[in-house]
Amino acid sequence: MSYKIETKCVQGGYTPESGQPRQIPIIQSTTFKYATSEAMGKLFDLEASGYFYSRLQNPTCDTVAAKICEMEGGTAAMLTSSGQAASFYAVFNIAGCGDHVVASSALYGGTYNLFAVTMKRMGINFTFVSPDCTEDELNAAFTPETKAVFGETIANPALTVLDIEKFANAAHAHGVPLIIDNTFATPVNCRPFEWGADIVTHSTTKYMDGHGAAVGGCIVDSGKFDWTKYPEKFPGLCTPDESYHGVTYTERFGLAGAYITKATAQLMRDLGSVQSPQDAFLLNLGLESLHVRIKRHCENALAVATYLKNDDRIAWVKYPSLEGDKDFELANKYLPNGSCGVVSFGIKGGREAAEVFMKNLKLAAIETHVADARTCCLHPANATHRQMNDEELAAAGVAPDLVRFSCGIENADDLIADISQALDKI
Ligand SMILES: Cc1ncc(COP(=O)(O)O)c(C=O)c1O
């Protein structure tokens, strides 16, 4: 039976048998006992499924990954220690030294740095394209070494909406998968696989956890990308893995399981960016109410964005679900039930005015975090980007007056009153 997203949030991934715990058990164990070496050997040969060491897999983490997998409509999923680890693994699982990736330029700053600096040092080259590029411009970014395309459904902090179909079509025309970071939209508001994406990543630290309690990430595979059509491009999936007893992942696990099994058997084994069972348990609590919270985040953000648009102390507002926004059409197509809880805006008076505004907020807390039940706010020019002057900020795509306001699930009137009284102090 196929359930709707709300039911998957609450009950997906875990169906206890009679007499079993109603809540998912936290299996706080690094290791698992076997009666014979032979039984354990079968696990190492990937001939039997089961657990042997929590650096690779843990039952609690797998239960929560299975829920997110159901929510996204995928065939396999894994949890990671952070969103950064998810982005890294998702790309590194299919691209290595000498390879190339096309990425949208509208990305979370940490992801941009991971790609443009750290992974470049590993020999993987990235070409960044504007999310608004034409199909010709997008196609021109590919090289014979391109192994993937990467973008964010709703970019943090630019709040642009990716035309997922445009990017998926270009990726598939060049025989590579589209990887989408779906953190800000969550599968409640958008399921990128329904628009042609092949792999989805998440920083579960954001709305999925939603309570500022646990850092984490997730990768989900749609099982739809046919690696075996391009064995020369994806030898790691289509030829024997000598580091894992000569297994060929696509042969043994099919399209449904090859990508995630390889990421678990190779990358988790060697790099070990696991989520802890305790954190997976907390993440699951967050997921159970995700659909209820996301609706409220979006209602509050639309109310705040509408208020800001009509306040003449505000220079500009960016919120994709706000009528007149440059991404409004794309938001209507891909995010018809709401986009996210984050609104960006500029205050007349620039950097100095923004500083006074921030100082006077009472309810909204100054944090680098976003997508939390409690409203939080950041003025990058005076916090994360404070070492940059106005020209450097412009080059980085961050306006000096930009305030990122992450609406929580409080009462919208209280959020607007807080903004209004802080603007009065300027
Ligand atoms: C869209 C997006 N992707 C990935 C990340 C990285 O996630 P984490 O902080 O869990 O490593 C973030 C963090 O803010 C993000 O906003």
The ligand as a MOL file (V3000), in Angstrom:
LIG
                    3D

  0  0  0     0  0            999 V3000
M  V30 BEGIN CTAB
M  V30 COUNTS 16 16 0 0 0
M  V30 BEGIN ATOM
M  V30 1 C 21.5000 23.3940 1.6690 0
M  V30 2 C 22.5420 22.8600 2.6030 0
M  V30 3 N 23.2370 21.7570 2.2590 0
M  V30 4 C 24.1910 21.2350 3.0760 0
M  V30 5 C 24.5000 21.8330 4.2700 0
M  V30 6 C 25.5740 21.2420 5.1370 0
M  V30 7 O 24.9440 20.5490 6.1640 0
M  V30 8 P 25.5990 20.2480 7.6070 0
M  V30 9 O 25.7380 21.5610 8.3090 0
M  V30 10 O 24.6320 19.3170 8.2280 0
M  V30 11 O 26.9270 19.6170 7.3470 0
M  V30 12 C 23.8000 22.9870 4.6740 0
M  V30 13 C 24.1070 23.6460 5.9590 0
M  V30 14 O 23.6360 24.7140 6.2650 0
M  V30 15 C 22.7910 23.5100 3.8180 0
M  V30 16 O 22.1010 24.5970 4.1470 0
M  V30 END ATOM
M  V30 BEGIN BOND
M  V30 1 1 1 2
M  V30 2 1 2 3
M  V30 3 2 2 15
M  V30 4 2 3 4
M  V30 5 1 4 5
M  V30 6 1 5 6
M  V30 7 2 5 12
M  V30 8 1 6 7
M  V30 9 1 7 8
M  V30 10 2 8 9
M  V30 11 1 8 10
M  V30 12 1 8 11
M  V30 13 1 12 13
M  V30 14 1 12 15
M  V30 15 2 13 14
M  V30 16 1 15 16
M  V30 END BOND
M  V30 END CTAB
M  END
